Amino acid sequence: MMMMNGEATEAELFLNCADMSVLERQRAQLNYHHLPGFFSNSSTINGGEIDDGFLASAGLDLPEIYGEVHGDARISVSPGNITNESGNSKKRKFGCVDTETKVFNEKKKMMMMDREVEVEEEEEKSKITEQSTKSIMKMKNKAKKEQNSCSNDSSKVTKDSQRTDYIHVRARRGQATDSHSIAERARREKISERMKFLQDLVPGCEKITGKAGMLDEIINYVQSLQRQVEFLSMKLATVSPRLDFNIDDIFAKEVVSAPMMNLPNSVMPPHMMVNSGYPHDMVNSGYVHFNPMQQVVTSSDPLACFNNGQSATMWDSDVQNLYSSLGV
Amino acid sequence: MASADKPINTDVPEKDVFTLHFLQSLSNLRRQNTFNSPEKTNDRVKKIKKAAYVSMARAAGGTNRLWSRALLRRAAKENSKVVRFPRRKKRVTCLRRRRSNRRDPVEEEEAERLRNLVPGGGGMETSKLMEETAHYIKCLSMQVKVMQCLVDGLAPK
């Protein structure tokens, strides 16, 4: 929305570069050439002094923000950085100018967040020269943000800083000190760590190294496990109407009578047996006091045992409630 | 965000816990009168499957895990029962606001598929999703073992 006139409009035009034609862009650039120390496209700017002088003349004594050009770099603008970064302002190297030009060119290819630009523009409508250039610097920095990702935090922070001061944070070349990029990197490390963990879990995944292939394997494995559950439940459904299903009642009965503490000990050895591949033994010895299947008691007794209040004492009442309410 | 993260805790209870929960839910099912009629096998299958998942969720840590909470909530919704869970310290809704931080479109496609598989995956960040997936895989394999043993034990000689 171009409701401003004067040079602020040019700034607006200038910043919505992605939509502009080359001619408009050049026009905008020309209009700003007269402003000292502003235009960086022609890398004539001496990264050190001019900017310092410019800012000093504006009454601000703040270091610059030069963002990284790489894809995951970001700029953080936070009031807390002022004291740290002012010490670094003298470390400005000429190389930073190059990054600035590169960023500048990058920004031309991008969409801007119009909303914030407009807000800034309107606020600075009155003070044209210095303020507009400062806003352009700020908007350039914001462009670098857009280049990477929009996060609500950074926009909020810029708005705050816009009202108070212009806070510029210097970033080292080749590295982003932005809190967002640091967070991003930490997050990526977390994810890769978890991928490694998952790789140990899923059988047969040692050779696959890529993240995408690994994720594919994991997805396949989860799907296969779920299918197995479904298949086994089908099998159980066919088996269940038989009388032998009372096993579980007997088991439950025995569980009820035996104190809970004994259970782990009694069931422990079967695990080792299962691991060596003897499922039948597990079923048999897991049910410790349990008669072999052929000697199953008739259905009525264990059922009655289980149905009375004994079970309630055994299990948590909420577990009972949960299972009954869920209908399983 | 800190580099010093708590170690990933994916401890899963022993097999007997799973067995007990599953057997209890099965016996609850048996108590239903309509359960054992031989005609309605499909219903039985579905019920058993649901019982398996619910008992697994319960055995694996009840409401302490995101995926088990989601599973139980889903099961309760099917029965149009509202199950109240105790409030956790971290609200899951906080994570939703940070959704914009999850980038990297290549990875997100896969993560999307994973989210569809793991219950409750929609509200999680990718790293959290991985944790939950690991725990879910462990519990699923445990449940499969339990059911396999049961089936083998009950299989006709």
Interface residues (C-beta under 8 A of the other chain):
Chain A: S149 C150 S151 N152 I182 A183 E184 A186 R187 E189 K190 I191 E193 R194 M195 F197 L198 L201 V202 K211 A212 L215 D216 I218 I219 Y221 V222 Q223 L225 Q226 Q228 V229 E230 L232 S233 M234 K235 L236 A237 T238 V239 S240 P241 R242 D244 F245 I247 D248 D249 F251 A252 V255 L263 P264 V267 H271 V274 P279 H280 M282 V283 N284 G286 M293 F306 N307 S311 W315 V319 L322 Y323 S324 S325 L326 G327 V328
Chain B: M1 A2 S3 D5 I8 T10 E14 K15 D16 T19 L20 H21 L23 Q24 S25 L26 S27 N28 L29 R30 R31 F35 N36 P38 T41 R44 V45 K47 I48 K49 K50 A51 A52 Y53 V54 S55 R58 L72 A75 A76 N79 K81 V83 R97 S100 N101 R103 V106 E107 E110 A111 R113 L114 L117 V118 T126 S127 M130 E131 T133 A134 Y136 I137 K138 L140 S141 Q143 V144 K145 M147 Q148 C149 L150 V151 D152 G153 L154 A155 P156
